[in-house]
Amino acid sequence: MPGCAVPADLYAALQVCFPHGGLAGWLTAAGPRCGTGASPIRVGADQEDELANLVTLALWELLQDLGDDPFTNLFTAACARHLS
């Protein structure tokens, strides 16, 4: 995924699935990303594999709790979009 980025919805999904310091420092160093209009976080080539692993784990976690929660559906879609 050369030149990939972490958009706000994907960042939110990762924050939900790794709430207690499970995210890499390079990802959290970008600061708060609460707004959906926040600019994407650029990901370097050396960080792409780590990001893919985090997104895969987050997607697995989200798929364990599928329901009618609109945030779960939004976050699941963001993870799936990133991995496709």
Sequence and secondary structure as in RCSB ss.txt:
>XXXX:A:sequence
MPGCAVPADLYAALQVCFPHGGLAGWLTAAGPRCGTGASPIRVGADQEDELANLVTLALWELLQDLGDDPFTNLF
TAACARHLS
>XXXX:A:secstr
 TT EE HHHHHHHHHHS SS S HHHHTT    STTS  EE  GGGHHHHHHHHHHHHHHHHTT SS HHHHHH
HHHHHHHH 
